[in-house]
């Protein structure tokens, strides 16, 4: 038996659907309102492209009291910000910023020659440490490129209670970009 439903009308048992009235969305509060912001060209570096390769930094805490670490590191919290490198003539050693796109705090603890060259060309440049080791160098470089941004807004002199994502940007055990 073949049933032809081509001429069938709406079933007497179906219920009409109605569209609920639309309401205005609740605006999201700007938690960064009132804080100073800056824009930076943000790049990333890791074990294999550090100079020399490894996690050494130019301004370790034992010699520079405003630094937070002895070696590049950090989980992105206010109390353990991630190391970044730049030009110490433009950013004070120990300076902390908050990067909303990453939901992470960062701290100036390393020197970056390409950053110095960028600053000389009027481009504000910081290079953020990406937790890594000597494994997975190609994956690390791809991940660094993925996260690189021009004109990225950062919060200067941030409060300590902004939202934080402590998940690493690069998983050094698996070689996976976060």
N, C-alpha and C positions, 0 to 999 in steps of 0.2 A: 504494500500500500504506500503510495506517495502522497504526501500532504503538501498542498500548495499554499504557502503563507503570503504570497505576494499581494493579495488583496485584503489581507487581514488588517483590521483597524485596531486601535488601542484596546487592550483588554479591559473589561469592566472592573477587574480586580486591582488594576494598577493605581497607585496613588500619585496625584500630581506632585511635581517637585516645584519648590519655590526657592528663589534666591534670597538668602537672608540679607537684611539691609547692611550696607557697608558702613563701617564706622571709621572715623579718622584714626590713623595709627598713633599710638602714644610715642611722642618723640623720645629718643634715647638721650639721656643727659650726657653732655660733653664733660667727661671727668678731667679733661686736660685744660678746660677753660681757666684762664688766668695764669697759666704757666707759660714761661718763655719757650719759644720753639726756635729751632734752627733747621736748615736744610743741608744735608751732606750727600756727597757721592760716597756710597757705602759699598766697600768690597770686603772680601773675606780671605783669610789666610789660614794655613794649617801647618802641620808637621813638615810636610815635604817641600813647601815653598817658603818656610821661614828661613831666615839667614842668620846663622847656619841652620840646617834642618834640625828640627826638634821643637821643644816647647820652652826654650830659654827666652827670656825677655830682657830688654835693655834697662828697665827700671824695677828690679826686684825689691820687695819690701825690706829686706835686710839692709839695703843701701838707700832706699827712698821711702821714708816713713808714710807718705801719702798713698803709696801703692797698696794693693790688697793681697797680692800673691807673690810667691817666689818664682813661679813659672806660669806660663799662660794657662788660663783655666777659668773656672767659674760656672755656676749653673744658671745665672741670669737673675737671681734674686737681688734685692737691695743689699743684703748682707754678704753676698757672694757674687758680685757682678762679673760678667765675662770680660776678659782682657780685650782691649783694642789698641791698635797702634796708630800713630799719626805724627804730626810735626809738633814737637814740644815748644816751638816758638809760637804756636797758635793755640794749643790746648795744653793746659797745665797738667802735669803728672798727678794722677789721683782724681782727676775730674770725672764725675759720674753723669751719665746721660741715661734716659729711658727711651727705648725704641718701640713705639706703639705697634708697628707692623710685626715685630718679633715677640712682643710682650716680654721684653727682657731689659734688664739694666746692664750697662757696660761701663768699664772704667779704663782710663788712659794709663797704660803701663808699658808700652813698647814703642819703638821707633820704626817708622815706615818711610823708606827713601822715595817710593813712588808717591806717597802722600805729600812729602815735602815738595816734590816737583809739581804736583797738582796745586798745592797752596800757592806756589810761585806763579802759577798761571791763573790765579784767582778762583780756583775750584776748591771748596772746602771738602776735604777727603779724610775719611777714617776707614781703617781696615780691621775688621772684627775677627778675633780668633774663633776658629771652628775646631772643636774638640776632635783630636785625631792622633794617629800614630803613624808608623811607617807603612802600615798595611793600606791597601786600596787607594793608591795615589791617583789613579785616573778617576775613580768615583768621587774622591774628595774634590778634585778640580772641577768636575761637572757640577757638583753640589754648590761649590763656591760661586760659579757662574750663575746658577739658578737663583741664588739669593741676592746677587749684586743689584743695586738700584741707584739710579741717579736722582738727585733732588728728593731724598727721603727725609721726611720730617722726624725730628727727634725732640724730646723734651729736655731742656736745660734746667739744671737745679731741680730735679724731680722730687716729689714727695716719696716717702718710702712705702706707700700702700697701693701702688698701681697694680693691676692684675699681671701675674707672671706665669709664663709657661716654661717649666723647667725641662721639658723634653729637648734633648740636644738637636741642633740643626743637622748634625751628621752623626750617624750611629757607627762609631769606629770599630765595633765588634763585627758588624754585618756589612759594613761598607755601603750603608743606605742613607740617602738624603731624607731628612725629615720634612 
